[in-house]
Amino acid sequence: MGINIDELKFAYKDKEVLKSIGFDTHRGEMVALLGPNGSGKTTLLKILAKILCPDCGIINIDNRGLEGITPKELAKEMAVIPQSFDTTFSFTAHDIVLMGRTPHLSRWGSEKERDFEVVRGAMEKTNTWQFKDKLFYNLSGGEKQRVIIARALAQEPHILLLDEPTSSLDINHQIEILATVRSLVDNENMMVIAAFHDLNMAAKYFDRILLLHNGEVYADGPPERVITEENIKEVFGVDVVVKNNPITDSLYVVPMAKACVRKSKPRERVHLICGGGSGSSLLNKLDQDKYDISVGVLNMLDSDQETAEYMKIDKMVLEAPFSPISYENHMKNIALIKDSSILILSDFSIGSGNLMNLEAALIALRHKIPVLMLDKRRIEEKDFTDGRATKIHNELLDNGALTFTSKRELLYYCKMLLSERLR
C-alpha cells in the first residue's frame, strides 16, 4: 500500500512547475525530494496534501484516487509537518498535540479517553511528554518541531509529508528530528516524503532520493545512485566531491570553489608533497589562487591523489598502493620540483616508504628552490623512521627551509614570495 503518481502536471498561471511527474512509494520508505529552489518540491507536497489541485495526472493513495478522498479522510491517512509553526495563544504543548485528534472527532464531539491515550503515546514517541504543560511559544525551535511531529502522529496517519523540516534548526536539533522520523518509518511502518535541501542529511537518513530538475524527476533511487558528482553538477550547477563516510557508511558531499575550474592562464608552478589527506585543503587553496600545481610522490588510492585527480591536476607522480617510493618515481618527482618555483610540504606522517619525499626537499634547496613546510605537529610526532626523518627535517631548516604552524600563514608567504619573483 502506498502512493502512486503518474503524469502529474501543474502550472502557476503560465509558469509550468511540474512536468509529467511520476513515481510510486510504499510504507516503510523514507523519500527525500531534492532539487534547487523552484524545482517543484513544495508544490508537489501541496498537491499531495490537496492544498493545490493539479492541472492533470493521477494520484492514488492506497488505490483510491486523491480527488475522491475528503479532507477529513485524508487527515486520517496523511499528516503534514511544515517548516515551522508558531502561535501567540497560550496553548500548552499538550494542547497543540491534542489538535491532531480533530479528524477523529464528530462535529460537536469532545475528546474521549482513547484520544488522550493516543496523544500521550505520540508525545512519548517524540520525547515531548516531559514538557506537556509548558506553553508552546516558550519552547525551543527543536522542541516545537518535535511537538508538531507529535501532533501529526496524533492523527494516526501512515503517511507523513515534511516540508524542509530542519531548515531553521541547529545541527543538534536537525539530527534529533531526523532520527525521530527515521524511527517512525522503521518501527511504525510509516511512509515519509520530505522536501529537503541538505544533501548530507538526505544521504544519511533517507532510503530513496527523488532529484527534481526543471519540474521533472531527473534521477530516482538510493542515495548512492542519485547523489553523484555528475548529477549535482547538472542539477545545482555546483562542483562537488562525493565521498563515503567510513564511520556512518553514508555519503557526504563537499562543495568545491568555482575557481577549481581554471579559466585563466596559471601563474607560477607550485609543487606539493603531501599524503594521507594532509594536502587536500592545500590543493584546493592553491587551485583557487590559480597556480600551476604539480604533486608527488603519492600512492594511488591515497585521498590526496583522489583530490588531485578530481581537480584535474595532470602533473602527478604516482606510486603503487601501499608501496614504498621507487627510485624511478623519486627521480620523476625531482624533475617536477626542478620545474617549480616553490616547494610546499604538507603536515604528513613520514615512514620508510615515503622518506624519499623528504629527501627530495633537500635537493630542491640545493637548486635554490624555496621550501615551505607546514608543521602543525612537531617532527617527532610524525617521524616513524627511528629518527631519520627528524634528522632530514633539521637539515632542511639549517639550509633555509621555512616552517609554518598555520596553513593561512604558509599560503600568504607563498603568495608574497611568488609576487616578488614576478616583479
C-alpha distance (Angstrom), angle and dihedral (degrees) to the residues before:
residue distance angle dihedral
M1 . . .
G2 3.77 . .
I3 3.79 145.8 .
N4 3.79 125.9 -41.2
I5 3.81 119.6 -167.5
D6 3.79 124.3 -178.4
E7 3.82 133.9 175.0
L8 3.82 92.3 -12.8
K9 3.81 114.8 178.7
F10 3.78 132.7 177.1
A11 3.80 136.7 169.7
Y12 3.80 135.2 -176.4
K13 3.82 99.7 -135.4
D14 3.80 102.4 -56.8
K15 3.82 96.6 -13.9
E16 3.79 111.2 97.8
V17 3.82 109.1 -145.5
L18 3.81 104.0 168.0
K19 3.80 120.4 35.2
S20 3.78 117.6 -169.4
I21 3.82 97.7 -36.7
G22 3.79 116.0 -173.5
F23 3.82 135.5 168.9
D24 3.81 142.9 127.0
T25 3.80 128.7 -130.2
H26 3.77 132.9 -177.5
R27 3.78 141.1 -164.6
G28 3.79 116.7 -72.8
E29 3.81 91.0 35.2
M30 3.79 127.8 115.4
V31 3.80 111.5 -157.1
A32 3.81 125.9 -171.9
L33 3.80 121.6 -156.9
L34 3.80 106.4 -148.4
G35 3.76 129.0 -179.0
P36 3.80 143.4 110.4
N37 3.79 122.3 -72.7
G38 3.77 110.4 -69.2
S39 3.80 94.7 25.6
G40 3.82 92.0 117.7
K41 3.82 103.5 -103.0
T42 3.81 98.0 130.6
T43 3.80 92.2 36.5
L44 3.80 90.0 56.9
L45 3.81 91.3 51.2
K46 3.81 91.3 49.1
I47 3.80 90.5 52.8
L48 3.81 91.4 50.2
A49 3.81 89.0 50.4
K50 3.84 90.9 49.0
I51 3.80 91.9 -118.1
L52 3.80 88.2 120.4
C53 3.78 128.1 31.6
P54 3.83 117.1 -135.0
D55 3.79 120.8 -125.6
C56 3.79 89.8 -129.9
G57 3.78 141.4 -24.5
I58 3.78 140.7 87.1
I59 3.82 127.0 -81.3
N60 3.79 118.0 178.9
I61 3.80 124.4 -178.9
D62 3.80 112.1 -164.5
N63 3.82 88.2 -18.3
R64 3.82 92.9 -52.6
G65 3.77 121.5 115.5
L66 3.80 111.2 -113.3
E67 3.80 91.3 -135.0
G68 3.82 89.9 62.5
I69 3.82 95.9 51.3
T70 3.81 115.4 94.5
P71 3.83 119.4 -133.4
K72 3.81 90.4 -110.1
E73 3.80 92.4 50.8
L74 3.80 90.9 45.7
A75 3.82 91.3 51.8
K76 3.82 88.4 58.7
E77 3.80 90.7 51.8
M78 3.80 101.0 36.9
A79 3.81 137.7 30.9
V80 3.80 127.4 -166.4
I81 3.80 122.9 -144.2
P82 3.83 110.5 -164.3
Q83 3.81 128.5 -153.0
S84 3.78 89.7 -99.3
F85 3.77 140.4 -13.1
D86 3.78 130.2 -162.9
T87 3.78 140.1 165.3
T88 3.78 136.2 -169.8
F89 3.79 92.1 -149.8
S90 3.79 118.5 103.5
F91 3.79 95.8 -107.7
T92 3.78 118.7 150.6
A93 3.79 121.2 -136.5
H94 3.82 87.4 -104.0
D95 3.82 90.8 53.7
I96 3.79 91.3 53.0
V97 3.80 93.4 50.4
L98 3.80 91.5 45.8
M99 3.82 87.9 60.5
G100 3.79 86.2 70.1
R101 3.81 89.2 71.7
T102 3.83 92.3 64.4
P103 3.84 95.3 100.3
H104 3.81 89.3 56.8
L105 3.81 96.0 52.3
S106 3.78 127.2 86.5
R107 3.80 117.8 -119.2
W108 3.80 94.9 -91.7
G109 3.79 97.8 18.5
S110 3.79 126.8 117.7
E111 3.79 131.2 -144.4
K112 3.78 117.9 -75.9
E113 3.77 131.7 -156.1
R114 3.81 92.7 -86.7
D115 3.80 91.2 54.3
F116 3.79 90.7 56.9
E117 3.81 90.2 46.5
V118 3.81 90.7 53.3
V119 3.81 90.9 48.4
R120 3.78 92.4 50.8
G121 3.80 90.8 48.3
A122 3.81 91.2 50.6
M123 3.80 92.0 49.5
E124 3.79 92.8 47.6
K125 3.81 91.3 51.2
T126 3.80 89.8 53.2
N127 3.81 95.0 40.4
T128 3.82 92.5 -118.8
W129 3.81 100.9 116.3
Q130 3.79 89.0 90.1
F131 3.82 91.4 70.4
K132 3.82 98.9 31.9
D133 3.82 91.8 129.3
K134 3.81 96.1 48.0
L135 3.79 118.7 106.1
F136 3.78 109.3 -101.8
Y137 3.82 95.1 -131.1
N138 3.82 90.0 56.7
L139 3.81 93.8 59.1
S140 3.81 124.8 99.7
G141 3.79 120.8 -105.9
G142 3.79 92.9 -100.8
E143 3.80 92.6 46.9
K144 3.81 91.5 50.0
Q145 3.78 91.6 51.5
R146 3.81 91.5 50.5
V147 3.82 89.4 50.8
I148 3.81 89.5 52.3
I149 3.80 89.4 51.2
A150 3.81 88.3 50.4
R151 3.80 89.4 50.9
A152 3.80 89.0 52.4
L153 3.81 91.0 50.0
A154 3.80 90.0 50.7
Q155 3.80 86.7 66.3
E156 3.84 86.5 63.6
P157 3.81 93.2 -134.4
H158 3.77 126.7 163.8
I159 3.82 93.3 -150.0
L160 3.81 125.9 61.8
L161 3.80 121.5 -167.9
L162 3.80 114.5 -163.6
D163 3.80 124.7 -170.6
E164 3.83 110.0 -158.8
P165 3.83 89.9 -42.6
T166 3.82 95.8 -178.3
S167 3.82 102.1 35.3
S168 3.82 95.0 110.3
L169 3.81 97.9 37.3
D170 3.79 132.0 95.3
I171 3.81 119.0 -114.2
N172 3.81 94.3 -95.2
H173 3.80 93.3 55.3
Q174 3.81 92.1 41.2
I175 3.79 89.8 59.3
E176 3.80 91.3 43.8
I177 3.83 93.5 52.6
L178 3.80 95.5 44.9
A179 3.80 92.5 46.1
T180 3.82 88.5 52.5
V181 3.80 92.2 50.2
R182 3.80 91.3 45.2
S183 3.82 90.9 54.1
L184 3.82 90.4 51.2
V185 3.79 90.5 55.1
D186 3.80 93.0 46.5
N187 3.80 98.9 41.2
E188 3.82 103.9 28.8
N189 3.83 98.2 36.1
M190 3.79 90.2 -124.6
M191 3.78 127.2 158.9
V192 3.80 119.9 -127.2
I193 3.80 127.1 -166.1
A194 3.80 112.9 -179.4
A195 3.79 134.1 179.9
F196 3.78 102.9 -137.8
H197 3.79 140.6 176.9
D198 3.82 104.4 -174.5
L199 3.80 108.2 89.5
N200 3.80 94.2 -169.1
M201 3.80 94.9 51.2
A202 3.80 90.6 45.3
A203 3.80 91.1 52.2
K204 3.80 91.8 49.8
Y205 3.81 102.1 45.1
F206 3.81 108.1 24.1
D207 3.80 127.9 80.9
R208 3.76 94.8 -155.8
I209 3.79 138.2 24.1
L210 3.80 127.2 -151.8
L211 3.79 106.9 -164.3
L212 3.81 110.0 -157.9
H213 3.78 122.3 -157.9
N214 3.80 127.8 171.0
G215 3.79 91.1 -12.1
E216 3.80 95.4 -52.8
V217 3.81 137.1 96.1
Y218 3.80 100.9 -100.2
A219 3.81 94.9 179.0
D220 3.80 135.0 1.7
G221 3.77 128.6 -172.1
P222 3.81 145.3 68.8
P223 3.82 116.8 -24.1
E224 3.80 94.7 -101.9
R225 3.81 90.8 57.3
V226 3.81 97.8 42.8
I227 3.81 105.3 33.6
T228 3.78 98.1 67.7
E229 3.79 131.0 140.7
E230 3.81 90.4 -113.7
N231 3.82 94.9 50.2
I232 3.81 94.0 46.6
K233 3.80 91.0 48.3
E234 3.81 91.8 50.4
V235 3.82 97.7 43.8
F236 3.82 103.2 33.4
G237 3.81 99.2 24.6
V238 3.80 91.2 -128.8
D239 3.79 130.6 125.5
V240 3.80 109.7 -129.5
V241 3.77 140.7 168.1
V242 3.81 114.9 -132.2
K243 3.80 115.9 -157.2
N244 3.79 137.3 168.0
N245 3.80 117.7 -113.6
P246 3.83 105.1 -134.0
I247 3.81 91.9 -156.1
T248 3.82 99.7 51.0
D249 3.83 95.1 23.4
S250 3.80 88.8 -134.2
L251 3.78 132.8 116.9
Y252 3.77 123.6 -97.9
V253 3.78 127.4 -165.3
V254 3.80 125.2 -144.6
P255 3.83 117.4 -168.7
M256 3.78 115.8 -136.9
A257 3.78 124.5 -144.3
K258 3.78 114.9 -102.9
A259 3.78 89.1 -121.3
C260 3.81 86.9 74.2
V261 3.80 85.7 83.4
R262 3.78 103.6 72.2
K263 3.78 112.7 -135.2
S264 3.77 101.1 159.8
K265 3.75 134.3 52.6
P266 3.82 110.2 -81.4
R267 3.75 120.8 -118.4
E268 3.79 126.9 -141.9
R269 3.80 122.0 -9.2
V270 3.81 115.8 -105.7
H271 3.80 119.6 -168.8
L272 3.79 117.7 -153.4
I273 3.79 126.0 -159.7
C274 3.79 110.3 -164.7
G275 3.81 143.1 127.2
G276 3.77 144.7 175.6
G277 3.80 93.6 47.1
S278 3.81 93.1 -58.6
G279 3.79 93.2 117.3
S280 3.80 104.5 43.3
S281 3.80 96.8 93.7
L282 3.81 90.9 43.4
L283 3.79 89.9 52.4
N284 3.78 89.8 52.5
K285 3.82 93.5 48.9
L286 3.80 93.6 46.1
D287 3.78 89.5 49.0
Q288 3.81 91.5 51.1
D289 3.81 87.6 55.4
K290 3.83 87.7 52.3
Y291 3.79 96.9 -123.0
D292 3.77 118.3 159.7
I293 3.81 100.3 -110.8
S294 3.78 131.9 -155.7
V295 3.81 125.2 179.6
G296 3.79 137.2 -164.1
V297 2.89 161.7 -148.0
L298 3.81 98.8 -0.9
N299 3.77 130.1 155.4
M300 3.77 114.3 -122.0
L301 3.83 111.8 -104.0
D302 3.81 90.0 29.9
S303 3.82 109.2 136.2
D304 3.82 90.3 -124.3
Q305 3.80 88.7 55.2
E306 3.81 89.8 51.7
T307 3.81 90.3 50.6
A308 3.81 92.5 49.4
E309 3.79 90.7 47.5
Y310 3.80 91.5 50.4
M311 3.80 89.4 51.2
K312 3.82 88.8 51.6
I313 3.79 94.1 -119.6
D314 3.79 102.6 166.5
K315 3.80 99.6 -178.3
M316 3.80 98.8 83.4
V317 3.77 135.2 133.7
L318 3.80 109.3 -147.0
E319 3.77 130.6 -168.6
A320 3.80 127.1 -162.3
P321 3.83 114.5 -87.0
F322 3.81 115.0 -79.5
S323 3.81 91.4 -1.2
P324 3.81 128.6 126.7
I325 3.79 118.0 -110.3
S326 3.78 110.5 -85.3
Y327 3.80 122.3 -137.5
E328 3.81 89.5 -114.8
N329 3.81 93.0 55.9
H330 3.80 90.6 42.3
M331 3.81 88.8 58.9
K332 3.82 91.6 46.4
N333 3.79 88.3 52.8
I334 3.80 91.7 50.9
A335 3.81 89.8 50.7
L336 3.81 90.5 55.5
I337 3.80 90.7 46.7
K338 3.82 91.5 52.5
D339 3.81 88.9 54.5
S340 3.81 91.2 52.6
S341 3.78 131.4 89.9
I342 3.78 93.9 -145.6
L343 3.81 139.7 12.0
I344 3.80 123.4 -141.9
L345 3.80 124.9 -168.0
S346 3.79 117.0 -160.4
D347 3.79 123.4 -146.8
F348 3.82 95.7 -87.1
S349 3.79 128.4 154.4
I350 3.80 114.9 -108.6
G351 3.78 125.9 -139.3
S352 3.77 133.7 159.4
G353 3.81 89.7 -85.7
N354 3.81 96.1 62.1
L355 3.81 101.3 25.5
M356 3.81 88.7 110.4
N357 3.81 88.4 68.4
L358 3.79 88.6 64.6
E359 3.80 90.9 46.0
A360 3.81 88.8 52.8
A361 3.80 88.7 60.9
L362 3.82 89.6 59.4
I363 3.79 89.4 55.0
A364 3.82 89.2 50.8
L365 3.80 90.5 56.9
R366 3.81 90.8 49.5
H367 3.81 87.5 56.8
K368 3.82 91.3 50.5
I369 3.81 93.3 -108.7
P370 3.84 111.4 145.9
V371 3.80 114.3 -117.4
L372 3.82 120.7 -152.3
M373 3.80 117.9 -171.8
L374 3.80 126.5 -163.1
D375 3.80 105.1 -145.3
K376 3.79 108.2 175.9
R377 3.79 86.1 151.7
R378 3.78 128.3 45.2
I379 3.80 111.5 -99.0
E380 3.81 89.7 -116.9
E381 3.82 89.7 61.3
K382 3.80 93.5 57.2
D383 3.81 99.4 34.6
F384 3.81 111.2 106.0
T385 3.81 95.5 163.6
D386 3.81 101.5 86.6
G387 3.80 91.5 -98.3
R388 3.81 100.0 -47.2
A389 3.81 92.3 111.9
T390 3.80 91.0 48.3
K391 3.79 90.2 52.9
I392 3.83 92.5 51.6
H393 3.81 91.0 44.1
N394 3.79 91.1 54.6
E395 3.79 90.1 46.6
L396 3.81 89.0 53.7
L397 3.80 90.5 53.5
D398 3.81 91.5 47.4
N399 3.80 89.8 53.5
G400 3.79 96.9 50.9
A401 3.80 107.4 -83.5
L402 3.79 112.7 146.4
T403 3.78 124.0 -137.3
F404 3.82 128.2 -152.3
T405 3.78 132.0 -173.0
S406 3.81 92.7 -162.0
K407 3.80 125.5 62.9
R408 3.81 89.4 -151.2
E409 3.80 92.1 56.1
L410 3.80 92.3 46.5
L411 3.80 92.9 51.6
Y412 3.80 92.0 45.5
Y413 3.82 90.8 52.8
C414 3.81 90.2 45.6
K415 3.81 90.9 54.0
M416 3.81 92.1 46.0
L417 3.80 92.4 48.3
L418 3.79 93.8 49.5
S419 3.81 92.1 44.7
E420 3.80 89.4 57.4
R421 3.81 90.2 51.2
L422 3.82 90.3 55.0
R423 3.81 94.1 54.2
